[in-house]
Amino acid sequence: MKTFASGSDDTAGPERLLVGVSNYVVGTGEQTLVAYGLGACVSVVLYDEAAGVGGVTHAMLPRQPASGGAPGKYVDAAVESLLREMVGTGAGFGDVEATIVGGATIFELQNLAAGAGARNVEAARDQLDSLEVPVVAEAVGGDVGRTVELDVATGRVTVSTADGETEAL
């Protein structure tokens, strides 16, 4: 996990931070957090408007096993860890809202990944519900990959699909 705080006066535009697979990133200030290539993987975007703190996950499996493992890899653990890091960076626990993106079925041989995306989306909804974080938008399911961007300064969430569509959530 990475936490970034931006205090730069750079006028070149927002700093773009990549959220890699099995990771999550917290950002503040003039930063844009980007998770590329979401197929069955799920990104949960958390944002606290008042604090100007946001975060994005890029998790590939629904639930962390009892034996543990890297929290960013699992939807449930990534969401909990991201929220904890955001609160440590100044977000208010009760002020955070969520957007869920991803969970597609994109493989040609769909039986190999039967339901993986749907299970990831379900895990995200369940974990957010248990943490009492409201879900304000979703772009989930279907058969097309997605990229999600969070502009931390404005809270704007943009989803681009592999077939060229772009949508602000």
JOQUICOR-V42360 format. One record per pair of residues at least 12 apart in sequence whose ideal C-beta (glycine too) atoms are under 7 Angstrom apart, sorted by the first residue. I is the first residue (numbers start at 1). GAP is how many residues later the second one is. Records with the same first field share a line. If there is no record, write none. Layout:
I=GAP, GAP
This chain:
1=22, 23, 71, 80, 84
2=23
3=23, 82, 86
4=13, 21, 22, 23, 27
5=23, 24
6=22, 23, 24, 25
7=22
14=16, 17, 18, 137, 139
15=15, 16
16=16, 18
17=14, 16, 17
18=16
19=14, 15, 16, 37, 39
20=38
21=20, 37, 39
22=36, 37, 38, 48, 50, 51
23=35, 49
24=31, 32, 33, 48, 54, 57, 58
25=30, 31
26=27, 29, 56, 59, 60, 63
27=27, 28, 125
28=24, 25, 61, 124
29=23, 123, 124
30=123
31=121
32=117, 118, 119, 120
33=21, 23, 117, 119
34=113, 115
35=21, 23, 112, 113
36=111
37=108, 110
38=63, 64, 107, 108, 109, 110
39=65, 67, 106
40=63, 64, 65, 73, 76, 77, 80
41=17, 18, 19, 61, 79
42=17, 33, 58, 60, 61, 78, 79, 82
43=13, 14, 15, 58, 59, 105
44=13, 35, 54, 56, 80
45=53, 54, 56, 103, 105, 112
46=36, 37, 40, 50, 52, 87
47=49, 50, 103, 108
48=38, 43, 44, 47, 48
49=106
50=42, 45
51=39, 40, 41, 44
52=100
53=33, 36, 37, 38
54=96, 98, 101
55=27, 30, 31
56=92, 94
57=15, 21, 22, 25
59=13, 14, 15, 16, 19, 61
60=13
61=12, 13
62=12, 13, 14, 57, 58, 60, 61
63=13, 60
64=12, 13
75=45, 48, 49, 52
76=47, 51
79=45, 48, 49
80=47, 51
83=13, 48, 50
96=37
97=36, 37, 39
98=30, 35, 36, 37, 38
99=37, 38, 39, 58, 70
100=21, 24, 25, 35, 38, 40
101=38, 39, 45, 47, 58
102=15, 18, 38, 44
103=14, 15, 17, 18, 37, 38
104=13, 37, 38, 39, 40, 41, 42
105=12, 38
106=37, 38, 39
117=24
118=23
121=19, 20
137=20, 32
139=20, 28, 30
144=17, 18, 19
145=16, 17
146=13, 14, 15
147=13
156=12
157=12
